[in-house]
């Protein structure tokens, strides 16, 4: 007589989740499952919470005085764009690219290699969280012979605002650290835009960009500062930036070591 299979008691074991490995590899919302015709309540609430954080980051106002004091001693110079308030800034990107003429007198004209400009951008939350540590990491790595302009903090600004600021300061190159557009995964990311010979009307193709600097799986302060300082040095040495300046740092390091 053939042996009978053992009798199982209780519910059948759950099959392995085919999405588990993919979810572990990305913060994207994939394989959320469903309950009837809808998503699980937990997934819906998580999405709403992430969306609320992103909206809050976009509308948040920068405490420019506190940030200026945290960045430098004496405090960094404070300026603002032509956008008079946050709602106007969000509706009128063009105003965020222009410096308020009243801010020109506090910007001392000099002969500088590099200007560092910290701008709230689309995430004042990100700038508040990351700018002090990132700027400190950059300053610790800059060569001592490099002439650094006074640090500047700008409110209601876009990337291009740094061009006008650096031109007023007499800087040959500029690094703009700015709050990036918030996403549903990270609402407080910052980026760095580097430009040689900055001036009003500079095109985006003339910039180098380092993005996704944050603590939630993004680029670390140390790694970002290493890349920013290397690119700044190459900009000044080659007198160019943007699409003409390739990110070949590893190739250069390998060549110098051989």
Secondary structure, DSSP 8 states (H G I E B T S, - for coil): ---------SS------TTHHHHHH-SS------BTTB--HHHHHHHHHHHHHHHHHHH----HHHHHHHH-SS--EEEEBS--SHHHHHH-HHHHTSB-GGGSTTS----EEEEEEEE-TT-HHHHHHHHHHHHHHHHHHS-TTS-B---EEEES--TTHHHHHHHHHTEEEEEEEEE----SS-SS-EEEEEEES--TT--GGGEEEEEEESSSSSB-HHHHHHHHHHHHHHHHHHT--GGGS---HHHHHHHHH-
